[in-house]
Amino acid sequence: MTTTPSMKSALLMALLLASAAASAEAPTADEVVSTMEKLNGVTPGARRNHIRGICATGSFLGAPALQAYSRSALFSGQPVPVVARFSLAGGNPNTPDSAKSPRGLAIEFRLPGGGLQHFTMLNVPVFSAATPQTFQDALLANLPDPQTGKPDPAKQQAFRDSHPDAKPLAEFMARNNPPVSYAQSEFYSVHTFKFVSPQDQTTLVRWRFEPEAGVSRWSDEALKTAPTRFLDEDLLGRVKAGPLRWNMVVTLGEAGDEQNNPTVYWPSERRQVQAGVLTLTAATPQAGAECEKLNFDPLVIAEGIAPTQDPVLLFRSPAYAASFVKRLTGR
């Protein structure tokens, strides 16, 4: 019997579903990091994801009005020093800056008394997976075929057909080209967090950082001839000309809003409040700079902010740790 492409796709999807059903437990952090290494290769001492990046420093001035929702020192009304890292998704250092993939902004807030708060954001409003298993399955579906050296389109289609939670981000990426600059990109919390007030009241929140310079994306035509490298040089030039700023906007959740699935949008009518301003005054290539060795674990959280039970959010911490240990040991 001749196997048609559609039959092959259906068989692959069945195998994926059977594999998922047979696995009662989520993949381990080491398994996911190992799959990343198979997909992207290994650069010893470097990150397994978001390998290419640039460091920046500055401060965050939170809005005291947010103290009604969170007792975090972020919203004391006093400047908080920050170390930030902008990055391009993926573990291949040769990925061009024009790639249609997410950009990241990770921030370490250095709070009074030595406390730390991490924000680890993406320039997309939703994540690519509702569970660690979906994330792992996406990596596996994109592994190169030994015969061709390229991903198998049938496996990729089988993944899409069997993982509807990957669809929201795929649709967003199809509608939105990459930003022309880190300085002209929004960045989102992606996950839902909890603000905890001085009275121990809890509010579900998501946030985004809106660039003062406005959001600007490549047109389809311009993207065809975009340079291979422009993101780092652009940021260095812009910050040299003057401070770069982003407004932090917090969306307040309501009862019943999804809190544990980062692929689900919240209703657009949710209340939004201005929470502060991030100002970056210096930038430097990451090699040897302060941000290069930092592990921007999103679960480094100070008093007044708490995580939800989002399985992807909780999984990121051990996955980051697994990669971090390899970086520290030069692997």
MARVONU-948109 format. One record per residue: residue number from 1; residue in three letters; x, y, z of N, C-alpha, C in turn. Coordinates in pm, whole numbers. Example, Ala and Ser with C-alpha at 12.3 -4.5 7.8 and 13.67 -1.06 7.14 Angstrom:
BEGIN
- k_r_n_px_n_py_n_pz_ca_px_ca_py_ca_pz_c_px_c_py_c_pz
- 1_ALA_1319_-569_780_1230_-450_780_1320_-330_780
- 2_SER_1285_-225_708_1367_-106_714_1290_3_787
end
This chain:
BEGIN
- k_r_n_px_n_py_n_pz_ca_px_ca_py_ca_pz_c_px_c_py_c_pz
- 1_MET_85_-120_0_0_0_0_88_125_0
- 2_THR_56_221_-81_130_346_-88_85_440_24
- 3_THR_182_495_95_152_589_203_150_731_149
- 4_THR_35_797_155_22_934_106_69_1031_213
- 5_PRO_101_1158_174_141_1258_274_37_1276_383
- 6_SER_-92_1274_347_-197_1294_448_-200_1177_546
- 7_MET_-179_1054_492_-175_938_580_-55_944_673
- 8_LYS_57_989_619_177_1001_701_155_1102_813
- 9_SER_92_1215_780_64_1317_880_-28_1263_989
- 10_ALA_-132_1190_948_-225_1133_1044_-155_1033_1135
- 11_LEU_-65_953_1078_8_854_1158_98_922_1259
- 12_LEU_166_1028_1214_254_1100_1304_176_1165_1418
- 13_MET_58_1220_1384_-24_1282_1488_-69_1176_1589
- 14_ALA_-105_1058_1540_-146_951_1629_-32_910_1723
- 15_LEU_89_907_1668_204_871_1749_230_976_1856
- 16_LEU_215_1105_1819_233_1212_1916_132_1202_2028
- 17_LEU_7_1177_1991_-99_1165_2092_-75_1045_2182
- 18_ALA_-33_934_2123_-5_814_2201_111_837_2298
- 19_SER_212_911_2249_327_942_2333_286_1029_2451
- 20_ALA_202_1128_2423_155_1217_2529_72_1140_2630
- 21_ALA_-12_1049_2582_-97_971_2672_-14_876_2757
- 22_ALA_93_825_2699_176_729_2772_260_796_2879
- 23_SER_281_926_2863_363_999_2959_275_1069_3060
- 24_ALA_265_1011_3179_179_1070_3283_244_1190_3348
- 25_GLU_376_1203_3334_447_1311_3397_502_1407_3293
- 26_ALA_520_1532_3336_579_1632_3248_725_1598_3224
- 27_PRO_782_1646_3115_925_1623_3093_1005_1693_3202
- 28_THR_1122_1643_3231_1208_1707_3330_1278_1827_3266
- 29_ALA_1328_1915_3350_1403_2031_3300_1524_1987_3219
- 30_ASP_1594_1884_3267_1712_1835_3194_1673_1781_3056
- 31_GLU_1557_1715_3048_1513_1661_2919_1485_1774_2819
- 32_VAL_1419_1879_2866_1389_1990_2777_1516_2061_2733
- 33_VAL_1606_2086_2826_1733_2151_2791_1812_2064_2694
- 34_SER_1810_1933_2715_1880_1842_2624_1822_1849_2483
- 35_THR_1689_1858_2474_1626_1868_2342_1663_2000_2276
- 36_MET_1670_2107_2352_1715_2236_2298_1855_2223_2240
- 37_GLU_1940_2150_2309_2077_2132_2262_2080_2054_2130
- 38_LYS_1993_1954_2119_1986_1877_1994_1935_1964_1880
- 39_LEU_1844_2057_1911_1785_2141_1809_1880_2252_1764
- 40_ASN_1949_2313_1859_2028_2433_1829_2179_2413_1832
- 41_GLY_2224_2297_1883_2366_2281_1907_2402_2342_2041
- 42_VAL_2529_2329_2080_2575_2378_2208_2692_2474_2189
- 43_THR_2679_2592_2247_2790_2685_2256_2836_2683_2401
- 44_PRO_2951_2621_2431_2994_2605_2571_2994_2738_2647
- 45_GLY_2937_2734_2768_2934_2853_2852_2824_2951_2820
- 46_ALA_2740_2919_2720_2636_3013_2677_2498_2960_2710
- 47_ARG_2398_3048_2706_2260_3010_2731_2212_2910_2626
- 48_ARG_2120_2821_2669_2063_2725_2575_1946_2786_2499
- 49_ASN_1891_2893_2549_1784_2967_2478_1813_3115_2496
- 50_HIS_1764_3195_2403_1793_3340_2406_1943_3362_2418
- 51_ILE_2018_3292_2336_2163_3293_2345_2223_3429_2311
- 52_ARG_2163_3499_2216_2216_3629_2174_2143_3740_2249
- 53_GLY_2222_3828_2311_2160_3934_2387_2253_4052_2409
- 54_ILE_2201_4154_2477_2277_4275_2507_2234_4326_2643
- 55_CYS_2329_4379_2720_2303_4424_2856_2268_4572_2860
- 56_ALA_2192_4609_2962_2158_4749_2984_2140_4773_3133
- 57_THR_2156_4898_3174_2137_4935_3314_2057_5064_3321
- 58_GLY_1997_5085_3436_1917_5206_3456_1841_5197_3586
- 59_SER_1714_5241_3583_1634_5240_3706_1486_5227_3673
- 60_PHE_1411_5189_3774_1265_5180_3762_1204_5268_3870
- 61_LEU_1108_5352_3832_1037_5437_3926_891_5393_3928
- 62_GLY_853_5323_4034_717_5272_4044_620_5377_4092
- 63_ALA_494_5357_4058_387_5448_4097_337_5411_4236
- 64_PRO_343_5503_4333_296_5473_4469_149_5430_4473
- 65_ALA_70_5471_4374_-71_5431_4372_-87_5280_4366
- 66_LEU_15_5210_4317_8_5063_4308_20_4996_4445
- 67_GLN_56_5075_4547_64_5018_4681_-73_4971_4731
- 68_ALA_-179_5019_4668_-313_4971_4703_-330_4825_4664
- 69_TYR_-248_4777_4570_-258_4640_4521_-140_4553_4564
- 70_SER_-22_4615_4577_99_4538_4608_185_4612_4708
- 71_ARG_235_4538_4805_328_4597_4902_473_4584_4857
- 72_SER_495_4551_4730_630_4540_4676_702_4674_4684
- 73_ALA_831_4668_4716_915_4788_4719_931_4849_4581
- 74_LEU_889_4777_4477_892_4835_4342_809_4961_4334
- 75_PHE_704_4969_4416_609_5079_4405_618_5176_4522
- 76_SER_739_5192_4574_762_5282_4688_765_5428_4645
- 77_GLY_780_5452_4515_797_5589_4468_942_5633_4465
- 78_GLN_1033_5541_4501_1177_5569_4497_1242_5489_4383
- 79_PRO_1343_5548_4317_1408_5476_4207_1471_5345_4253
- 80_VAL_1454_5242_4172_1513_5110_4200_1613_5079_4088
- 81_PRO_1740_5055_4121_1839_5021_4017_1802_4890_3947
- 82_VAL_1831_4883_3818_1802_4762_3741_1920_4722_3654
- 83_VAL_1931_4592_3633_2019_4536_3529_1926_4461_3434
- 84_ALA_1936_4490_3305_1844_4432_3207_1921_4360_3098
- 85_ARG_1850_4270_3032_1908_4199_2917_1801_4184_2809
- 86_PHE_1828_4238_2692_1744_4217_2575_1800_4097_2499
- 87_SER_1711_4018_2437_1761_3897_2373_1671_3853_2259
- 88_LEU_1729_3767_2176_1660_3706_2063_1635_3559_2096
- 89_ALA_1513_3512_2078_1480_3374_2113_1561_3274_2031
- 90_GLY_1589_3159_2093_1660_3053_2023_1800_3031_2078
- 91_GLY_1853_2913_2056_1985_2878_2106_2092_2873_2000
- 92_ASN_2059_2916_1878_2157_2918_1769_2214_3059_1757
- 93_PRO_2344_3077_1784_2401_3212_1779_2402_3274_1641
- 94_ASN_2377_3194_1538_2377_3246_1401_2239_3286_1351
- 95_THR_2137_3276_1437_2003_3318_1396_2003_3466_1362
- 96_PRO_1951_3506_1247_1951_3649_1210_1854_3729_1296
- 97_ASP_1882_3856_1314_1797_3944_1394_1660_3965_1331
- 98_SER_1647_3934_1205_1518_3950_1137_1429_3828_1151
- 99_ALA_1474_3726_1224_1396_3602_1239_1260_3631_1300
- 100_LYS_1159_3559_1252_1024_3576_1306_1010_3490_1432
- 101_SER_1073_3538_1536_1072_3471_1665_1062_3577_1774
- 102_PRO_1023_3538_1895_1008_3638_2001_1140_3703_2042
- 103_ARG_1127_3823_2098_1238_3893_2161_1211_3894_2312
- 104_GLY_1316_3900_2390_1299_3897_2535_1353_4022_2602
- 105_LEU_1296_4054_2717_1351_4156_2806_1345_4100_2947
- 106_ALA_1460_4075_3005_1471_4026_3142_1528_4139_3227
- 107_ILE_1470_4157_3345_1512_4266_3434_1535_4213_3574
- 108_GLU_1647_4252_3632_1671_4229_3774_1658_4362_3846
- 109_PHE_1556_4373_3932_1535_4492_4013_1608_4471_4145
- 110_ARG_1694_4566_4182_1773_4555_4304_1709_4641_4412
- 111_LEU_1628_4575_4494_1543_4643_4590_1622_4685_4714
- 112_PRO_1570_4779_4790_1636_4819_4915_1655_4700_5008
- 113_GLY_1768_4699_5078_1794_4591_5172_1848_4465_5108
- 114_GLY_1881_4471_4980_1939_4356_4911_1841_4261_4847
- 115_GLY_1710_4292_4851_1612_4207_4787_1618_4215_4635
- 116_LEU_1570_4111_4571_1570_4106_4425_1431_4073_4374
- 117_GLN_1399_4128_4259_1275_4094_4186_1312_4078_4040
- 118_HIS_1273_3966_3981_1298_3944_3839_1169_3954_3759
- 119_PHE_1176_4022_3645_1073_4015_3542_1139_3951_3421
- 120_THR_1080_3846_3367_1134_3779_3248_1025_3779_3143
- 121_MET_1034_3873_3049_924_3904_2959_956_3870_2813
- 122_LEU_851_3864_2734_862_3844_2589_784_3954_2518
- 123_ASN_815_3974_2391_743_4079_2316_618_4022_2248
- 124_VAL_561_3920_2308_437_3860_2259_343_3848_2378
- 125_PRO_211_3862_2358_118_3865_2472_81_3729_2529
- 126_VAL_108_3622_2455_79_3487_2502_199_3397_2477
- 127_PHE_202_3283_2547_313_3190_2533_278_3084_2428
- 128_SER_379_3003_2395_363_2903_2289_308_2771_2339
- 129_ALA_292_2756_2470_252_2626_2525_180_2647_2657
- 130_ALA_77_2565_2680_5_2569_2808_69_2478_2911
- 131_THR_153_2386_2867_218_2291_2956_363_2268_2911
- 132_PRO_449_2224_3001_585_2188_2961_588_2079_2854
- 133_GLN_489_1988_2855_487_1882_2756_468_1938_2615
- 134_THR_380_2037_2600_362_2098_2468_491_2165_2423
- 135_PHE_559_2232_2515_685_2297_2480_788_2195_2432
- 136_GLN_798_2085_2505_891_1978_2466_851_1917_2332
- 137_ASP_722_1894_2312_675_1835_2186_706_1927_2068
- 138_ALA_697_2058_2089_730_2152_1982_877_2142_1944
- 139_LEU_962_2131_2044_1105_2115_2016_1131_1987_1937
- 140_LEU_1069_1878_1982_1089_1749_1914_1040_1753_1769
- 141_ALA_927_1822_1747_872_1829_1612_960_1910_1517
- 142_ASN_1045_1994_1573_1131_2079_1491_1274_2028_1480
- 143_LEU_1303_1913_1539_1437_1856_1524_1463_1823_1378
- 144_PRO_1583_1846_1330_1613_1815_1190_1609_1666_1160
- 145_ASP_1557_1632_1045_1556_1494_999_1699_1456_959
- 146_PRO_1750_1342_1006_1887_1303_972_1912_1293_821
- 147_GLN_1806_1261_746_1822_1244_601_1836_1377_529
- 148_THR_1759_1478_574_1756_1607_502_1829_1720_574
- 149_GLY_1848_1704_705_1909_1811_783_1810_1922_814
- 150_LYS_1682_1902_780_1579_2003_803_1462_1939_879
- 151_PRO_1381_2020_947_1264_1963_1014_1170_1897_914
- 152_ASP_1103_1794_959_1007_1721_876_873_1797_879
- 153_PRO_828_1850_764_701_1925_762_582_1844_813
- 154_ALA_584_1715_789_474_1630_836_471_1626_989
- 155_LYS_588_1616_1051_593_1617_1197_548_1751_1253
- 156_GLN_588_1858_1186_547_1991_1232_396_2008_1222
- 157_GLN_337_1960_1113_192_1970_1097_120_1882_1198
- 158_ALA_175_1763_1223_114_1674_1322_116_1739_1460
- 159_PHE_225_1809_1490_230_1881_1618_121_1987_1624
- 160_ARG_109_2067_1521_7_2174_1520_-134_2116_1534
- 161_ASP_-158_2005_1468_-291_1945_1472_-324_1888_1610
- 162_SER_-223_1845_1681_-246_1777_1809_-225_1868_1931
- 163_HIS_-185_1993_1908_-157_2084_2019_-223_2220_1993
- 164_PRO_-353_2230_2016_-423_2357_1991_-374_2470_2080
- 165_ASP_-310_2440_2194_-261_2547_2280_-145_2624_2217
- 166_ALA_-84_2571_2111_22_2643_2041_-33_2742_1939
- 167_LYS_-163_2735_1912_-223_2815_1804_-227_2966_1832
- 168_PRO_-263_3012_1954_-272_3157_1976_-142_3232_1944
- 169_LEU_-29_3180_1990_96_3248_1960_128_3240_1811
- 170_ALA_105_3125_1750_132_3111_1606_52_3213_1526
- 171_GLU_-72_3235_1565_-155_3333_1496_-103_3475_1519
- 172_PHE_-60_3504_1641_-5_3637_1669_120_3662_1586
- 173_MET_209_3563_1581_333_3578_1505_307_3594_1356
- 174_ALA_201_3527_1306_167_3539_1164_116_3679_1131
- 175_ARG_53_3745_1227_-4_3879_1204_96_3991_1230
- 176_ASN_203_3962_1304_293_4068_1350_438_4037_1315
- 177_ASN_498_4121_1234_639_4107_1203_725_4148_1322
- 178_PRO_854_4112_1322_942_4151_1433_957_4302_1444
- 179_PRO_989_4352_1562_1011_4496_1580_1142_4540_1514
- 180_VAL_1147_4666_1477_1268_4719_1413_1378_4745_1515
- 181_SER_1341_4747_1643_1436_4780_1749_1385_4726_1881
- 182_TYR_1476_4689_1969_1434_4656_2106_1365_4776_2169
- 183_ALA_1414_4897_2135_1361_5019_2194_1221_5052_2144
- 184_GLN_1176_4985_2039_1042_5009_1988_961_4879_1988
- 185_SER_973_4809_2099_899_4685_2117_831_4685_2252
- 186_GLU_708_4633_2257_642_4607_2383_699_4477_2442
- 187_PHE_686_4462_2572_725_4338_2639_619_4303_2741
- 188_TYR_581_4175_2744_468_4127_2824_515_4028_2931
- 189_SER_444_4027_3043_472_3928_3148_442_3787_3099
- 190_VAL_352_3773_3003_305_3646_2946_227_3566_3049
- 191_HIS_287_3540_3164_220_3466_3270_136_3560_3357
- 192_THR_44_3502_3432_-33_3575_3532_38_3563_3667
- 193_PHE_43_3676_3738_100_3678_3872_-6_3731_3970
- 194_LYS_31_3735_4097_-57_3788_4199_10_3907_4267
- 195_PHE_-60_4018_4278_-17_4127_4363_-79_4106_4501
- 196_VAL_0_4125_4604_-47_4107_4742_-37_4241_4813
- 197_SER_-149_4291_4860_-157_4424_4920_-108_4423_5065
- 198_PRO_-90_4542_5125_-53_4547_5268_-155_4478_5357
- 199_GLN_-279_4467_5311_-385_4401_5388_-401_4253_5349
- 200_ASP_-303_4200_5276_-301_4060_5232_-411_4027_5132
- 201_GLN_-465_4129_5066_-560_4105_4958_-484_4072_4830
- 202_THR_-536_3977_4754_-468_3931_4633_-543_3975_4508
- 203_THR_-468_4024_4409_-524_4064_4280_-445_3994_4169
- 204_LEU_-516_3928_4079_-449_3869_3963_-405_3981_3869
- 205_VAL_-282_3970_3817_-230_4075_3729_-151_4015_3615
- 206_ARG_-153_4089_3505_-57_4071_3397_-4_4211_3366
- 207_TRP_116_4218_3313_168_4351_3282_239_4352_3147
- 208_ARG_258_4472_3099_336_4492_2977_416_4620_2992
- 209_PHE_525_4629_2919_609_4749_2916_596_4811_2777
- 210_GLU_543_4932_2772_518_5002_2645_631_5101_2619
- 211_PRO_696_5095_2501_809_5185_2474_763_5329_2452
- 212_GLU_834_5420_2515_805_5562_2496_820_5601_2349
- 213_ALA_911_5534_2278_936_5565_2136_827_5510_2045
- 214_GLY_733_5433_2099_627_5372_2018_670_5239_1960
- 215_VAL_573_5155_1928_600_5024_1869_613_5038_1718
- 216_SER_719_4981_1663_740_4985_1518_789_4849_1472
- 217_ARG_723_4795_1367_759_4663_1315_804_4674_1170
- 218_TRP_883_4576_1128_925_4569_989_804_4544_900
- 219_SER_802_4608_785_701_4573_685_744_4444_617
- 220_ASP_652_4378_550_686_4254_481_798_4278_379
- 221_GLU_789_4388_309_888_4418_205_1024_4449_265
- 222_ALA_1026_4533_368_1154_4571_430_1221_4453_497
- 223_LEU_1141_4360_548_1196_4245_619_1278_4157_526
- 224_LYS_1245_4159_397_1316_4076_300_1463_4117_288
- 225_THR_1491_4244_310_1628_4295_294_1686_4345_427
- 226_ALA_1623_4307_538_1673_4350_669_1813_4293_692
- 227_PRO_1901_4369_755_2036_4318_780_2035_4200_875
- 228_THR_2140_4120_868_2151_4004_956_2164_4045_1102
- 229_ARG_2238_4152_1126_2260_4201_1260_2223_4349_1267
- 230_PHE_2134_4385_1358_2099_4526_1376_2052_4557_1518
- 231_LEU_2002_4455_1591_1939_4481_1720_2035_4541_1823
- 232_ASP_2152_4481_1840_2245_4530_1942_2300_4667_1905
- 233_GLU_2342_4682_1781_2400_4809_1737_2298_4922_1747
- 234_ASP_2174_4890_1715_2068_4990_1723_2048_5036_1867
- 235_LEU_2042_4941_1961_2020_4979_2100_2137_5060_2154
- 236_LEU_2259_5020_2121_2377_5094_2165_2372_5238_2116
- 237_GLY_2334_5256_1990_2327_5390_1934_2216_5474_1996
- 238_ARG_2103_5414_2020_1989_5487_2076_2016_5532_2219
- 239_VAL_2069_5443_2302_2090_5479_2441_2203_5581_2455
- 240_LYS_2295_5579_2360_2403_5679_2361_2347_5818_2333
- 241_ALA_2241_5823_2256_2178_5951_2222_2089_6003_2333
- 242_GLY_2050_5916_2427_1964_5959_2537_1894_5842_2602
- 243_PRO_1837_5863_2721_1771_5754_2794_1656_5694_2714
- 244_LEU_1635_5563_2733_1524_5492_2672_1425_5456_2782
- 245_ARG_1295_5472_2752_1195_5453_2857_1081_5362_2809
- 246_TRP_1028_5287_2905_909_5206_2885_813_5233_3001
- 247_ASN_686_5246_2971_584_5260_3074_532_5122_3111
- 248_MET_530_5092_3239_474_4966_3286_323_4983_3305
- 249_VAL_247_4899_3237_101_4902_3245_55_4768_3303
- 250_VAL_-20_4773_3412_-70_4652_3477_-217_4633_3444
- 251_THR_-250_4513_3400_-391_4476_3378_-440_4401_3501
- 252_LEU_-552_4447_3556_-607_4387_3678_-708_4279_3640
- 253_GLY_-685_4160_3686_-774_4049_3656_-898_4051_3743
- 254_GLU_-995_3970_3703_-1119_3956_3778_-1144_3808_3807
- 255_ALA_-1237_3782_3896_-1270_3645_3930_-1307_3567_3804
- 256_GLY_-1251_3451_3789_-1279_3368_3672_-1181_3386_3559
- 257_ASP_-1097_3489_3564_-998_3506_3458_-894_3394_3466
- 258_GLU_-850_3349_3350_-752_3240_3343_-621_3284_3410
- 259_GLN_-572_3203_3500_-447_3238_3567_-337_3134_3550
- 260_ASN_-370_3015_3503_-271_2909_3494_-242_2862_3352
- 261_ASN_-294_2933_3253_-271_2897_3113_-221_3021_3038
- 262_PRO_-90_3029_3009_-34_3149_2946_-64_3162_2797
- 263_THR_-142_3070_2741_-179_3082_2600_-317_3146_2581
- 264_VAL_-382_3181_2694_-518_3235_2689_-515_3386_2713
- 265_TYR_-579_3460_2624_-591_3605_2640_-696_3638_2747
- 266_TRP_-674_3750_2816_-777_3803_2903_-872_3893_2823
- 267_PRO_-994_3914_2871_-1085_4006_2802_-1024_4146_2788
- 268_SER_-1044_4208_2675_-981_4337_2646_-1032_4450_2734
- 269_GLU_-1149_4432_2797_-1206_4540_2877_-1154_4543_3021
- 270_ARG_-1059_4457_3056_-1007_4459_3191_-939_4593_3222
- 271_ARG_-951_4638_3348_-895_4767_3389_-743_4764_3382
- 272_GLN_-686_4874_3334_-542_4887_3323_-496_5011_3399
- 273_VAL_-383_4997_3470_-331_5109_3549_-184_5130_3518
- 274_GLN_-142_5257_3519_-2_5291_3501_75_5257_3628
- 275_ALA_179_5175_3615_247_5123_3733_387_5177_3753
- 276_GLY_443_5246_3654_578_5299_3670_648_5316_3537
- 277_VAL_773_5360_3545_853_5387_3426_991_5322_3440
- 278_LEU_1029_5245_3340_1163_5189_3330_1247_5283_3245
- 279_THR_1362_5324_3297_1453_5412_3224_1589_5345_3214
- 280_LEU_1636_5325_3092_1767_5267_3069_1861_5375_3019
- 281_THR_1975_5387_3084_2069_5497_3054_2202_5450_2997
- 282_ALA_2224_5319_2995_2349_5266_2941_2326_5126_2887
- 283_ALA_2404_5091_2786_2398_4956_2728_2538_4915_2687
- 284_THR_2560_4783_2687_2692_4732_2651_2677_4592_2595
- 285_PRO_2763_4551_2502_2759_4411_2455_2767_4317_2574
- 286_GLN_2702_4201_2563_2690_4114_2680_2820_4044_2720
- 287_ALA_2914_4026_2629_3037_3954_2662_3111_4024_2776
- 288_GLY_3117_3957_2890_3187_4012_3005_3107_4113_3085
- 289_ALA_2990_4148_3039_2907_4247_3110_2826_4180_3220
- 290_GLU_2766_4264_3305_2701_4213_3426_2586_4117_3397
- 291_CYS_2508_4145_3295_2390_4063_3269_2424_3926_3214
- 292_GLU_2546_3911_3160_2581_3786_3092_2570_3666_3184
- 293_LYS_2613_3680_3309_2616_3566_3401_2491_3556_3487
- 294_LEU_2402_3653_3478_2282_3647_3562_2186_3539_3513
- 295_ASN_2122_3474_3607_2017_3378_3576_1884_3446_3606
- 296_PHE_1817_3494_3503_1695_3571_3522_1575_3479_3547
- 297_ASP_1580_3411_3659_1475_3318_3699_1348_3396_3731
- 298_PRO_1237_3369_3661_1114_3446_3685_1050_3421_3821
- 299_LEU_1100_3319_3893_1046_3292_4027_1132_3355_4137
- 300_VAL_1227_3440_4098_1294_3525_4197_1199_3642_4221
- 301_ILE_1122_3630_4329_1010_3721_4355_1018_3773_4498
- 302_ALA_1004_3903_4514_1012_3963_4646_872_3982_4705
- 303_GLU_868_4023_4829_744_4047_4902_651_4137_4823
- 304_GLY_523_4099_4815_423_4180_4748_383_4131_4611
- 305_ILE_458_4035_4555_426_3972_4427_440_3822_4446
- 306_ALA_347_3745_4392_349_3600_4410_318_3531_4277
- 307_PRO_368_3408_4259_338_3333_4136_201_3268_4143
- 308_THR_147_3235_4028_29_3149_4021_78_3005_4007
- 309_GLN_-15_2913_3985_21_2773_3966_35_2738_3819
- 310_ASP_58_2836_3736_83_2815_3593_196_2713_3578
- 311_PRO_171_2598_3518_275_2493_3511_397_2534_3429
- 312_VAL_378_2619_3330_492_2664_3249_578_2760_3330
- 313_LEU_514_2853_3401_588_2945_3487_669_2869_3590
- 314_LEU_608_2772_3655_678_2695_3758_790_2610_3699
- 315_PHE_774_2567_3573_875_2483_3507_996_2566_3463
- 316_ARG_974_2694_3437_1085_2776_3385_1200_2783_3486
- 317_SER_1169_2786_3615_1274_2799_3715_1373_2682_3711
- 318_PRO_1328_2556_3719_1426_2447_3711_1492_2436_3574
- 319_ALA_1421_2474_3468_1483_2470_3335_1595_2575_3324
- 320_TYR_1569_2695_3377_1672_2798_3377_1791_2752_3461
- 321_ALA_1762_2687_3574_1870_2640_3662_1956_2535_3592
- 322_ALA_1893_2444_3518_1968_2340_3447_2062_2403_3344
- 323_SER_2012_2502_3272_2096_2571_3175_2205_2651_3245
- 324_PHE_2170_2714_3356_2265_2799_3429_2383_2717_3480
- 325_VAL_2357_2599_3533_2465_2513_3583_2559_2478_3469
- 326_LYS_2505_2448_3354_2591_2414_3239_2676_2534_3199
- 327_ARG_2616_2654_3204_2693_2774_3170_2807_2796_3268
- 328_LEU_2777_2781_3397_2879_2804_3501_2995_2707_3490
- 329_THR_2966_2585_3445_3071_2483_3434_3134_2479_3295
- 330_GLY_3098_2576_3210_3161_2586_3079_3115_2484_2980
- 331_ARG_3001_2420_3006_2950_2318_2913_2856_2380_2812
end
